[in-house]
Amino acid sequence: MPERSRRALVTSLFGLFGLLLVLLAMPFTLSGQQADAPDDVSDAGNFPAQPVRIIVYTSPGGLIDFTARRFADIARKYSDQPFVVINRPGGGGIVAFEEALQRPADGYTMLAVTRSNISKMVATGRDGLIDQLDWHSYVMDNPHVLISNRDSGLTSWQALYREAVEKAGGQLWLGADIGGVKHVSGVKMARQAGIEMRWIPYGSGGEAVAALLGQLGSTYLGNPRDAMSSDDLQIIAVASDKRMAQFPDAPTFEELGVPGLKDENIWRGFAFRQGMPEARRAWFTDLMEKVTSDPDWIESWEGEGVNLQYKASDEFQKIVARDREEFSYYLKEIGLLRERGSRQSLLEGIGDAPARQFFTGTIIVLNLLLAVILAHSSFRQRTGELMVLSAVASLAVLFFVLSASLPPPSPIDTIGARGVPRLWIYLLLPLAIYQVFLVLRHREAAGDRERPYQLFRFIGIVTCYILLVPWLGYLLASAIYMPAALWFFDYRKPLRIAILTAGWLLFSWLVFQRVLYVDLPIGRLFG
């Protein structure tokens, strides 16, 4: 290739690479600007100047969805702008949480939250998301209740207790989830009562109720309104400090001699991303007080079996912290919580700094041994192919170790987040080895004797990439590594290099951030 053409090619490559870096840096820059923009607003007199979004983590029709929509209707009385409900189901609330946290902390995005979100975040190792939210307003709760089938003869707590004591292998309790709020409450109830139970999860409350009506279990743990679905259902115990007005004949656990269960409920409220200007927080506090005391709001919940009670941010934060600690304890007790803690990133899979240094050194030593072998091998004319194998093997080991920080398989997730990247490794590494084997079967005349030393240079590129990830983050380090590696392998088409690099970055972000809900390391430079 002529020197002028080569220089033009290199210039074009670095131009495209620079543009890619700018595009990658824009989200960090814009997010910072968006987060800081509300600080210039000290007066909430003109707020809100546009519609306010309420993100709901379920599909339309759930109780939290009803709560958000009823709130939006009443709040319209006290605001010049409408409140719009946006449903973002998926991941037990993680999808909704991520969307709310990606938006600026300007007060125009609310998140409808329930106690179920806390249990899900803790169970999946994503409780770091809890710390990023401003738990602003607690608006209602309903106690958990034990419901029996009248036809089974278990029409009282005493009858249920006697059966539990006499039944070998544990009494069957039905519920709508595993590792969630009701499951944890069921475990706590059984322990407080001194009985043994086996939790049988169903896909929904409706399925669990149908199973109870079919006498497939002794009791169902659910919401008071579940008992209204059939005349054959009866509430036999209420986890509350007082009896419910809608079910005056149903005793509380305290009355039945089982203490410590008065706070076993499902609460609902609203949260924002941390950092909202104080003037706007105060505006929402005033709005919440008006809505929760509005006659239409109160009337709309009559007969629903809920306790309407507003609690401000300070008290709400304490409730969230208590629930987080309790779920962590009980989920560990029943074997549904991995030992590693809250917000995980891929980089944490190789442990602390000494462990990372040891791991990096191991990869370097292994590749150096390969280089020494190649230098005295009849296969050195195929060094390029063996370098590809070296790169694939090194990265496979790297990602295998990194995947250790991902949630393992559990009754909550039968595959586990770590199962997906490891499946790629199990499939791609043997294919890479087989491909190199096919190439080596057809050896050609020896090539340039200097080619074995290319492996040393490639080791340097891989090592720099591994060392750059903690500082620049996965995306930016990969944006540097991919073009460099492709150029090193004499792949000299700038447009295709840019497309391949951008495609890999997008693929990584979609798989890890949006599918597995695992944070890619953002690097010390940005975090």
ZALUM-249077 format. One record per residue (C-alpha): residue in one letter; x, y, z. Coordinates in steps of 0.05 Angstrom, whole numbers, padded with zeros to 5 digits, always signed. Example, Ala and Ser with C-alpha at 12.3 -4.5 7.8 and 13.67 -1.06 7.14 Angstrom:
residues 2
[atom 'a' [+00246 -00090 +00156]]
[atom 's' [+00273 -00021 +00143]]
END
This chain:
residues 527
[atom 'm' [+00000 +00000 +00000]]
[atom 'p' [+00029 +00069 -00018]]
[atom 'e' [+00052 +00111 +00041]]
[atom 'r' [+00001 +00166 +00026]]
[atom 's' [-00056 +00117 +00025]]
[atom 'r' [-00032 +00085 +00089]]
[atom 'r' [-00030 +00153 +00124]]
[atom 'a' [-00099 +00170 +00099]]
[atom 'l' [-00124 +00103 +00124]]
[atom 'v' [-00093 +00113 +00192]]
[atom 't' [-00122 +00184 +00196]]
[atom 's' [-00191 +00159 +00178]]
[atom 'l' [-00187 +00103 +00230]]
[atom 'f' [-00167 +00151 +00286]]
[atom 'g' [-00220 +00200 +00264]]
[atom 'l' [-00274 +00147 +00269]]
[atom 'f' [-00244 +00122 +00334]]
[atom 'g' [-00245 +00192 +00363]]
[atom 'l' [-00317 +00201 +00342]]
[atom 'l' [-00334 +00136 +00377]]
[atom 'l' [-00300 +00159 +00440]]
[atom 'v' [-00339 +00224 +00438]]
[atom 'l' [-00404 +00185 +00431]]
[atom 'l' [-00385 +00140 +00488]]
[atom 'a' [-00367 +00198 +00533]]
[atom 'm' [-00432 +00236 +00518]]
[atom 'p' [-00476 +00194 +00565]]
[atom 'f' [-00428 +00209 +00623]]
[atom 't' [-00426 +00283 +00606]]
[atom 'l' [-00500 +00290 +00594]]
[atom 's' [-00518 +00250 +00656]]
[atom 'g' [-00475 +00296 +00697]]
[atom 'q' [-00506 +00358 +00666]]
[atom 'q' [-00576 +00331 +00675]]
[atom 'a' [-00564 +00313 +00747]]
[atom 'd' [-00535 +00382 +00761]]
[atom 'a' [-00586 +00422 +00722]]
[atom 'p' [-00640 +00423 +00776]]
[atom 'd' [-00592 +00454 +00826]]
[atom 'd' [-00600 +00519 +00790]]
[atom 'v' [-00674 +00518 +00808]]
[atom 's' [-00685 +00544 +00879]]
[atom 'd' [-00758 +00561 +00872]]
[atom 'a' [-00812 +00509 +00859]]
[atom 'g' [-00863 +00563 +00840]]
[atom 'n' [-00860 +00543 +00767]]
[atom 'f' [-00856 +00469 +00781]]
[atom 'p' [-00880 +00426 +00747]]
[atom 'a' [-00873 +00457 +00679]]
[atom 'q' [-00885 +00391 +00642]]
[atom 'p' [-00921 +00325 +00656]]
[atom 'v' [-00894 +00281 +00712]]
[atom 'r' [-00881 +00208 +00696]]
[atom 'i' [-00898 +00154 +00746]]
[atom 'i' [-00860 +00090 +00729]]
[atom 'v' [-00895 +00026 +00752]]
[atom 'y' [-00856 -00040 +00755]]
[atom 't' [-00916 -00084 +00736]]
[atom 's' [-00962 -00091 +00677]]
[atom 'p' [-01029 -00054 +00680]]
[atom 'g' [-01079 -00084 +00728]]
[atom 'g' [-01038 -00098 +00790]]
[atom 'l' [-01051 -00065 +00857]]
[atom 'i' [-00990 -00020 +00852]]
[atom 'd' [-01014 +00000 +00782]]
[atom 'f' [-01082 +00018 +00812]]
[atom 't' [-01047 +00058 +00866]]
[atom 'a' [-01007 +00098 +00816]]
[atom 'r' [-01066 +00112 +00771]]
[atom 'r' [-01111 +00133 +00829]]
[atom 'f' [-01057 +00178 +00855]]
[atom 'a' [-01048 +00209 +00786]]
[atom 'd' [-01123 +00223 +00782]]
[atom 'i' [-01125 +00258 +00850]]
[atom 'a' [-01059 +00294 +00841]]
[atom 'r' [-01087 +00328 +00779]]
[atom 'k' [-01130 +00370 +00824]]
[atom 'y' [-01069 +00402 +00856]]
[atom 's' [-01024 +00409 +00795]]
[atom 'd' [-01027 +00447 +00729]]
[atom 'q' [-00992 +00388 +00696]]
[atom 'p' [-01017 +00317 +00689]]
[atom 'f' [-00985 +00255 +00719]]
[atom 'v' [-00974 +00199 +00668]]
[atom 'v' [-00967 +00126 +00689]]
[atom 'i' [-00914 +00087 +00651]]
[atom 'n' [-00912 +00011 +00660]]
[atom 'r' [-00843 -00021 +00657]]
[atom 'p' [-00850 -00094 +00678]]
[atom 'g' [-00791 -00140 +00683]]
[atom 'g' [-00739 -00166 +00731]]
[atom 'g' [-00784 -00159 +00792]]
[atom 'g' [-00777 -00083 +00789]]
[atom 'i' [-00705 -00078 +00766]]
[atom 'v' [-00723 -00053 +00697]]
[atom 'a' [-00766 +00002 +00726]]
[atom 'f' [-00713 +00020 +00778]]
[atom 'e' [-00659 +00025 +00724]]
[atom 'e' [-00702 +00070 +00681]]
[atom 'a' [-00718 +00116 +00739]]
[atom 'l' [-00645 +00121 +00758]]
[atom 'q' [-00623 +00136 +00687]]
[atom 'r' [-00667 +00198 +00686]]
[atom 'p' [-00645 +00265 +00716]]
[atom 'a' [-00663 +00279 +00789]]
[atom 'd' [-00708 +00337 +00770]]
[atom 'g' [-00774 +00313 +00799]]
[atom 'y' [-00806 +00295 +00733]]
[atom 't' [-00798 +00220 +00744]]
[atom 'm' [-00831 +00183 +00802]]
[atom 'l' [-00825 +00110 +00818]]
[atom 'a' [-00884 +00072 +00848]]
[atom 'v' [-00853 +00024 +00898]]
[atom 't' [-00874 -00033 +00943]]
[atom 'r' [-00842 -00077 +00996]]
[atom 's' [-00835 -00131 +00943]]
[atom 'n' [-00782 -00088 +00909]]
[atom 'i' [-00738 -00092 +00970]]
[atom 's' [-00742 -00168 +00974]]
[atom 'k' [-00727 -00175 +00900]]
[atom 'm' [-00667 -00129 +00902]]
[atom 'v' [-00638 -00165 +00962]]
[atom 'a' [-00652 -00234 +00933]]
[atom 't' [-00617 -00218 +00867]]
[atom 'g' [-00558 -00181 +00897]]
[atom 'r' [-00581 -00114 +00869]]
[atom 'd' [-00596 -00080 +00935]]
[atom 'g' [-00546 -00025 +00916]]
[atom 'l' [-00604 +00004 +00876]]
[atom 'i' [-00640 +00017 +00942]]
[atom 'd' [-00587 +00067 +00963]]
[atom 'q' [-00595 +00107 +00900]]
[atom 'l' [-00668 +00124 +00913]]
[atom 'd' [-00701 +00177 +00955]]
[atom 'w' [-00756 +00138 +00990]]
[atom 'h' [-00803 +00198 +00993]]
[atom 's' [-00874 +00177 +01013]]
[atom 'y' [-00906 +00116 +01045]]
[atom 'v' [-00980 +00120 +01028]]
[atom 'm' [-01013 +00054 +01049]]
[atom 'd' [-01004 -00018 +01069]]
[atom 'n' [-01045 -00081 +01079]]
[atom 'p' [-01029 -00137 +01128]]
[atom 'h' [-01011 -00207 +01106]]
[atom 'v' [-01065 -00256 +01124]]
[atom 'l' [-01071 -00332 +01127]]
[atom 'i' [-01131 -00356 +01087]]
[atom 's' [-01161 -00426 +01092]]
[atom 'n' [-01213 -00466 +01053]]
[atom 'r' [-01276 -00477 +01094]]
[atom 'd' [-01286 -00545 +01061]]
[atom 's' [-01219 -00569 +01089]]
[atom 'g' [-01244 -00562 +01160]]
[atom 'l' [-01187 -00514 +01178]]
[atom 't' [-01233 -00457 +01197]]
[atom 's' [-01190 -00429 +01253]]
[atom 'w' [-01118 -00418 +01272]]
[atom 'q' [-01124 -00470 +01326]]
[atom 'a' [-01145 -00523 +01276]]
[atom 'l' [-01089 -00503 +01228]]
[atom 'y' [-01038 -00506 +01285]]
[atom 'r' [-01061 -00575 +01308]]
[atom 'e' [-01054 -00602 +01237]]
[atom 'a' [-00985 -00571 +01231]]
[atom 'v' [-00961 -00604 +01295]]
[atom 'e' [-00989 -00672 +01275]]
[atom 'k' [-00968 -00671 +01202]]
[atom 'a' [-00902 -00705 +01186]]
[atom 'g' [-00856 -00670 +01137]]
[atom 'g' [-00886 -00601 +01147]]
[atom 'q' [-00952 -00568 +01131]]
[atom 'l' [-00962 -00542 +01060]]
[atom 'w' [-00969 -00466 +01055]]
[atom 'l' [-00986 -00436 +00987]]
[atom 'g' [-00960 -00370 +00961]]
[atom 'a' [-00949 -00329 +00898]]
[atom 'd' [-00873 -00325 +00897]]
[atom 'i' [-00808 -00354 +00923]]
[atom 'g' [-00759 -00311 +00960]]
[atom 'g' [-00808 -00253 +00961]]
[atom 'v' [-00845 -00216 +01014]]
[atom 'k' [-00899 -00268 +01027]]
[atom 'h' [-00849 -00325 +01028]]
[atom 'v' [-00806 -00290 +01080]]
[atom 's' [-00868 -00273 +01120]]
[atom 'g' [-00890 -00345 +01118]]
[atom 'v' [-00823 -00369 +01144]]
[atom 'k' [-00825 -00318 +01199]]
[atom 'm' [-00897 -00336 +01218]]
[atom 'a' [-00882 -00410 +01222]]
[atom 'r' [-00820 -00398 +01265]]
[atom 'q' [-00856 -00351 +01312]]
[atom 'a' [-00912 -00403 +01320]]
[atom 'g' [-00862 -00460 +01329]]
[atom 'i' [-00888 -00503 +01272]]
[atom 'e' [-00858 -00532 +01209]]
[atom 'm' [-00884 -00513 +01141]]
[atom 'r' [-00865 -00524 +01068]]
[atom 'w' [-00873 -00465 +01021]]
[atom 'i' [-00906 -00483 +00955]]
[atom 'p' [-00898 -00425 +00905]]
[atom 'y' [-00945 -00409 +00847]]
[atom 'g' [-00938 -00362 +00789]]
[atom 's' [-00992 -00315 +00815]]
[atom 'g' [-01040 -00305 +00873]]
[atom 'g' [-01098 -00329 +00830]]
[atom 'e' [-01063 -00396 +00817]]
[atom 'a' [-01047 -00404 +00891]]
[atom 'v' [-01120 -00389 +00911]]
[atom 'a' [-01144 -00440 +00859]]
[atom 'a' [-01097 -00492 +00889]]
[atom 'l' [-01124 -00477 +00959]]
[atom 'l' [-01196 -00485 +00934]]
[atom 'g' [-01173 -00552 +00905]]
[atom 'q' [-01146 -00570 +00974]]
[atom 'l' [-01075 -00577 +00949]]
[atom 'g' [-01050 -00542 +01012]]
[atom 's' [-01070 -00524 +01082]]
[atom 't' [-01069 -00448 +01078]]
[atom 'y' [-01053 -00391 +01031]]
[atom 'l' [-01013 -00329 +01052]]
[atom 'g' [-01038 -00268 +01015]]
[atom 'n' [-01074 -00202 +01016]]
[atom 'p' [-01142 -00190 +01050]]
[atom 'r' [-01175 -00177 +00983]]
[atom 'd' [-01157 -00248 +00961]]
[atom 'a' [-01207 -00274 +01011]]
[atom 'm' [-01262 -00237 +00975]]
[atom 's' [-01254 -00279 +00912]]
[atom 's' [-01295 -00338 +00939]]
[atom 'd' [-01346 -00352 +00994]]
[atom 'd' [-01307 -00416 +01009]]
[atom 'l' [-01247 -00375 +01034]]
[atom 'q' [-01238 -00351 +01105]]
[atom 'i' [-01184 -00308 +01138]]
[atom 'i' [-01160 -00344 +01201]]
[atom 'a' [-01103 -00298 +01223]]
[atom 'v' [-01083 -00226 +01209]]
[atom 'a' [-01011 -00198 +01215]]
[atom 's' [-01031 -00131 +01244]]
[atom 'd' [-01036 -00095 +01311]]
[atom 'k' [-01112 -00093 +01306]]
[atom 'r' [-01169 -00129 +01272]]
[atom 'm' [-01190 -00105 +01203]]
[atom 'a' [-01256 -00068 +01195]]
[atom 'q' [-01274 -00110 +01134]]
[atom 'f' [-01260 -00175 +01171]]
[atom 'p' [-01278 -00163 +01244]]
[atom 'd' [-01282 -00238 +01260]]
[atom 'a' [-01210 -00251 +01238]]
[atom 'p' [-01163 -00248 +01298]]
[atom 't' [-01093 -00220 +01298]]
[atom 'f' [-01032 -00263 +01311]]
[atom 'e' [-01021 -00224 +01375]]
[atom 'e' [-01090 -00245 +01400]]
[atom 'l' [-01073 -00317 +01381]]
[atom 'g' [-01010 -00316 +01424]]
[atom 'v' [-00961 -00309 +01367]]
[atom 'p' [-00923 -00243 +01378]]
[atom 'g' [-00876 -00204 +01333]]
[atom 'l' [-00917 -00205 +01269]]
[atom 'k' [-00955 -00140 +01270]]
[atom 'd' [-00911 -00109 +01216]]
[atom 'e' [-00916 -00167 +01166]]
[atom 'n' [-00950 -00128 +01110]]
[atom 'i' [-00941 -00102 +01040]]
[atom 'w' [-00932 -00027 +01036]]
[atom 'r' [-00936 +00019 +00976]]
[atom 'g' [-00908 +00087 +00964]]
[atom 'f' [-00868 +00132 +00918]]
[atom 'a' [-00794 +00145 +00909]]
[atom 'f' [-00748 +00190 +00867]]
[atom 'r' [-00676 +00188 +00845]]
[atom 'q' [-00630 +00216 +00898]]
[atom 'g' [-00609 +00289 +00888]]
[atom 'm' [-00676 +00324 +00873]]
[atom 'p' [-00673 +00398 +00894]]
[atom 'e' [-00702 +00409 +00963]]
[atom 'a' [-00754 +00459 +00938]]
[atom 'r' [-00783 +00406 +00893]]
[atom 'r' [-00781 +00353 +00947]]
[atom 'a' [-00821 +00401 +00991]]
[atom 'w' [-00870 +00410 +00934]]
[atom 'f' [-00881 +00335 +00930]]
[atom 't' [-00887 +00329 +01005]]
[atom 'd' [-00943 +00381 +01004]]
[atom 'l' [-00976 +00345 +00945]]
[atom 'm' [-00973 +00277 +00980]]
[atom 'e' [-01006 +00305 +01042]]
[atom 'k' [-01062 +00335 +01001]]
[atom 'v' [-01074 +00272 +00960]]
[atom 't' [-01073 +00224 +01019]]
[atom 's' [-01123 +00267 +01057]]
[atom 'd' [-01168 +00280 +00997]]
[atom 'p' [-01239 +00251 +01007]]
[atom 'd' [-01239 +00221 +00937]]
[atom 'w' [-01174 +00184 +00951]]
[atom 'i' [-01200 +00156 +01017]]
[atom 'e' [-01267 +00136 +00986]]
[atom 's' [-01234 +00101 +00927]]
[atom 'w' [-01201 +00051 +00975]]
[atom 'e' [-01261 +00033 +01017]]
[atom 'g' [-01272 -00041 +01019]]
[atom 'e' [-01203 -00057 +00990]]
[atom 'g' [-01174 -00083 +01054]]
[atom 'v' [-01118 -00031 +01058]]
[atom 'n' [-01095 +00016 +01113]]
[atom 'l' [-01087 +00087 +01087]]
[atom 'q' [-01032 +00121 +01124]]
[atom 'y' [-00982 +00172 +01100]]
[atom 'k' [-00911 +00170 +01126]]
[atom 'a' [-00859 +00221 +01107]]
[atom 's' [-00789 +00208 +01081]]
[atom 'd' [-00752 +00201 +01147]]
[atom 'e' [-00798 +00146 +01173]]
[atom 'f' [-00803 +00114 +01105]]
[atom 'q' [-00727 +00108 +01100]]
[atom 'k' [-00725 +00073 +01168]]
[atom 'i' [-00777 +00023 +01145]]
[atom 'v' [-00738 +00008 +01081]]
[atom 'a' [-00674 -00002 +01120]]
[atom 'r' [-00709 -00049 +01169]]
[atom 'd' [-00739 -00090 +01113]]
[atom 'r' [-00673 -00094 +01076]]
[atom 'e' [-00639 -00121 +01138]]
[atom 'e' [-00695 -00170 +01153]]
[atom 'f' [-00698 -00198 +01082]]
[atom 's' [-00623 -00207 +01081]]
[atom 'y' [-00626 -00247 +01145]]
[atom 'y' [-00684 -00292 +01126]]
[atom 'l' [-00663 -00304 +01054]]
[atom 'k' [-00595 -00327 +01079]]
[atom 'e' [-00629 -00371 +01130]]
[atom 'i' [-00670 -00407 +01077]]
[atom 'g' [-00612 -00411 +01028]]
[atom 'l' [-00637 -00362 +00975]]
[atom 'l' [-00584 -00308 +00983]]
[atom 'r' [-00513 -00312 +00959]]
[atom 'e' [-00460 -00290 +01007]]
[atom 'r' [-00432 -00234 +00965]]
[atom 'g' [-00466 -00169 +00978]]
[atom 's' [-00504 -00113 +00946]]
[atom 'r' [-00485 -00078 +00882]]
[atom 'q' [-00439 -00123 +00841]]
[atom 's' [-00398 -00109 +00780]]
[atom 'l' [-00363 -00155 +00732]]
[atom 'l' [-00295 -00132 +00757]]
[atom 'e' [-00309 -00156 +00828]]
[atom 'g' [-00306 -00228 +00805]]
[atom 'i' [-00230 -00229 +00810]]
[atom 'g' [-00230 -00202 +00881]]
[atom 'd' [-00182 -00152 +00911]]
[atom 'a' [-00120 -00120 +00880]]
[atom 'p' [-00071 -00177 +00898]]
[atom 'a' [-00119 -00228 +00867]]
[atom 'r' [-00124 -00187 +00804]]
[atom 'q' [-00049 -00181 +00799]]
[atom 'f' [-00041 -00256 +00809]]
[atom 'f' [-00094 -00270 +00756]]
[atom 't' [-00062 -00221 +00706]]
[atom 'g' [+00006 -00251 +00719]]
[atom 't' [-00020 -00321 +00708]]
[atom 'i' [-00047 -00303 +00639]]
[atom 'i' [+00019 -00269 +00621]]
[atom 'v' [+00060 -00329 +00643]]
[atom 'l' [+00017 -00378 +00605]]
[atom 'n' [+00023 -00337 +00541]]
[atom 'l' [+00098 -00329 +00550]]
[atom 'l' [+00105 -00405 +00556]]
[atom 'l' [+00065 -00410 +00491]]
[atom 'a' [+00112 -00360 +00458]]
[atom 'v' [+00173 -00400 +00480]]
[atom 'i' [+00143 -00464 +00452]]
[atom 'l' [+00126 -00430 +00387]]
[atom 'a' [+00197 -00402 +00380]]
[atom 'h' [+00223 -00474 +00376]]
[atom 's' [+00163 -00505 +00343]]
[atom 's' [+00150 -00529 +00272]]
[atom 'f' [+00083 -00493 +00278]]
[atom 'r' [+00112 -00423 +00282]]
[atom 'q' [+00090 -00408 +00211]]
[atom 'r' [+00020 -00414 +00241]]
[atom 't' [+00034 -00365 +00297]]
[atom 'g' [-00024 -00321 +00276]]
[atom 'e' [-00075 -00376 +00286]]
[atom 'l' [-00044 -00396 +00352]]
[atom 'm' [-00046 -00323 +00374]]
[atom 'v' [-00121 -00323 +00362]]
[atom 'l' [-00127 -00385 +00404]]
[atom 's' [-00085 -00352 +00458]]
[atom 'a' [-00129 -00290 +00458]]
[atom 'v' [-00193 -00331 +00459]]
[atom 'a' [-00167 -00375 +00516]]
[atom 's' [-00142 -00316 +00557]]
[atom 'l' [-00207 -00278 +00550]]
[atom 'a' [-00247 -00341 +00564]]
[atom 'v' [-00210 -00351 +00629]]
[atom 'l' [-00219 -00277 +00646]]
[atom 'f' [-00293 -00277 +00634]]
[atom 'f' [-00302 -00343 +00670]]
[atom 'v' [-00270 -00314 +00732]]
[atom 'l' [-00307 -00248 +00725]]
[atom 's' [-00373 -00286 +00721]]
[atom 'a' [-00362 -00311 +00792]]
[atom 's' [-00391 -00245 +00817]]
[atom 'l' [-00456 -00257 +00780]]
[atom 'p' [-00516 -00289 +00816]]
[atom 'p' [-00512 -00365 +00814]]
[atom 'p' [-00571 -00410 +00799]]
[atom 's' [-00622 -00412 +00855]]
[atom 'p' [-00695 -00428 +00865]]
[atom 'i' [-00709 -00356 +00847]]
[atom 'd' [-00670 -00359 +00782]]
[atom 't' [-00658 -00430 +00758]]
[atom 'i' [-00605 -00409 +00707]]
[atom 'g' [-00571 -00353 +00744]]
[atom 'a' [-00538 -00293 +00711]]
[atom 'r' [-00470 -00328 +00711]]
[atom 'g' [-00499 -00385 +00669]]
[atom 'v' [-00506 -00343 +00606]]
[atom 'p' [-00434 -00318 +00597]]
[atom 'r' [-00407 -00386 +00618]]
[atom 'l' [-00450 -00419 +00565]]
[atom 'w' [-00417 -00375 +00513]]
[atom 'i' [-00349 -00397 +00539]]
[atom 'y' [-00367 -00470 +00538]]
[atom 'l' [-00391 -00465 +00466]]
[atom 'l' [-00341 -00416 +00435]]
[atom 'l' [-00275 -00440 +00466]]
[atom 'p' [-00281 -00512 +00438]]
[atom 'l' [-00301 -00484 +00370]]
[atom 'a' [-00240 -00438 +00370]]
[atom 'i' [-00194 -00496 +00389]]
[atom 'y' [-00225 -00540 +00335]]
[atom 'q' [-00217 -00485 +00283]]
[atom 'v' [-00143 -00477 +00299]]
[atom 'f' [-00135 -00553 +00296]]
[atom 'l' [-00164 -00553 +00226]]
[atom 'v' [-00115 -00499 +00204]]
[atom 'l' [-00055 -00535 +00234]]
[atom 'r' [-00072 -00599 +00196]]
[atom 'h' [-00053 -00563 +00131]]
[atom 'r' [+00014 -00532 +00146]]
[atom 'e' [+00046 -00489 +00092]]
[atom 'a' [+00117 -00467 +00082]]
[atom 'a' [+00149 -00430 +00139]]
[atom 'g' [+00136 -00356 +00139]]
[atom 'd' [+00172 -00298 +00170]]
[atom 'r' [+00214 -00323 +00229]]
[atom 'e' [+00198 -00258 +00266]]
[atom 'r' [+00124 -00275 +00270]]
[atom 'p' [+00129 -00313 +00336]]
[atom 'y' [+00149 -00249 +00370]]
[atom 'q' [+00083 -00218 +00350]]
[atom 'l' [+00054 -00258 +00407]]
[atom 'f' [+00094 -00217 +00457]]
[atom 'r' [+00065 -00153 +00428]]
[atom 'f' [-00005 -00182 +00430]]
[atom 'i' [+00006 -00202 +00503]]
[atom 'g' [+00021 -00129 +00516]]
[atom 'i' [-00045 -00107 +00484]]
[atom 'v' [-00086 -00157 +00524]]
[atom 't' [-00050 -00138 +00588]]
[atom 'c' [-00061 -00064 +00576]]
[atom 'y' [-00135 -00079 +00565]]
[atom 'i' [-00141 -00117 +00630]]
[atom 'l' [-00105 -00061 +00668]]
[atom 'l' [-00146 -00006 +00634]]
[atom 'v' [-00214 -00035 +00653]]
[atom 'p' [-00209 -00015 +00727]]
[atom 'w' [-00189 +00056 +00708]]
[atom 'l' [-00229 +00072 +00645]]
[atom 'g' [-00287 +00024 +00654]]
[atom 'y' [-00307 -00034 +00610]]
[atom 'l' [-00339 +00005 +00553]]
[atom 'l' [-00283 +00057 +00543]]
[atom 'a' [-00227 +00005 +00552]]
[atom 's' [-00262 -00041 +00502]]
[atom 'a' [-00269 +00018 +00454]]
[atom 'i' [-00194 +00025 +00455]]
[atom 'y' [-00176 -00048 +00455]]
[atom 'm' [-00221 -00072 +00398]]
[atom 'p' [-00193 -00026 +00343]]
[atom 'a' [-00122 -00038 +00368]]
[atom 'a' [-00130 -00114 +00366]]
[atom 'l' [-00163 -00113 +00298]]
[atom 'w' [-00108 -00067 +00270]]
[atom 'f' [-00055 -00112 +00299]]
[atom 'f' [-00085 -00171 +00261]]
[atom 'd' [-00078 -00130 +00196]]
[atom 'y' [-00153 -00117 +00193]]
[atom 'r' [-00147 -00048 +00161]]
[atom 'k' [-00217 -00027 +00141]]
[atom 'p' [-00235 +00032 +00186]]
[atom 'l' [-00310 +00031 +00175]]
[atom 'r' [-00315 -00043 +00191]]
[atom 'i' [-00270 -00034 +00252]]
[atom 'a' [-00316 +00021 +00277]]
[atom 'i' [-00378 -00021 +00264]]
[atom 'l' [-00350 -00083 +00298]]
[atom 't' [-00327 -00043 +00358]]
[atom 'a' [-00393 -00006 +00366]]
[atom 'g' [-00431 -00071 +00356]]
[atom 'w' [-00391 -00106 +00410]]
[atom 'l' [-00401 -00049 +00459]]
[atom 'l' [-00476 -00047 +00446]]
[atom 'f' [-00481 -00123 +00452]]
[atom 's' [-00444 -00122 +00519]]
[atom 'w' [-00487 -00066 +00546]]
[atom 'l' [-00552 -00100 +00525]]
[atom 'v' [-00533 -00168 +00552]]
[atom 'f' [-00503 -00148 +00619]]
[atom 'q' [-00539 -00084 +00636]]
[atom 'r' [-00608 -00097 +00607]]
[atom 'v' [-00615 -00173 +00607]]
[atom 'l' [-00573 -00197 +00666]]
[atom 'y' [-00579 -00132 +00706]]
[atom 'v' [-00505 -00133 +00723]]
[atom 'd' [-00466 -00069 +00723]]
[atom 'l' [-00407 -00063 +00676]]
[atom 'p' [-00349 -00029 +00712]]
[atom 'i' [-00350 +00045 +00699]]
[atom 'g' [-00279 +00056 +00721]]
[atom 'r' [-00247 +00101 +00772]]
[atom 'l' [-00242 +00158 +00722]]
[atom 'f' [-00318 +00163 +00719]]
[atom 'g' [-00340 +00132 +00785]]
END
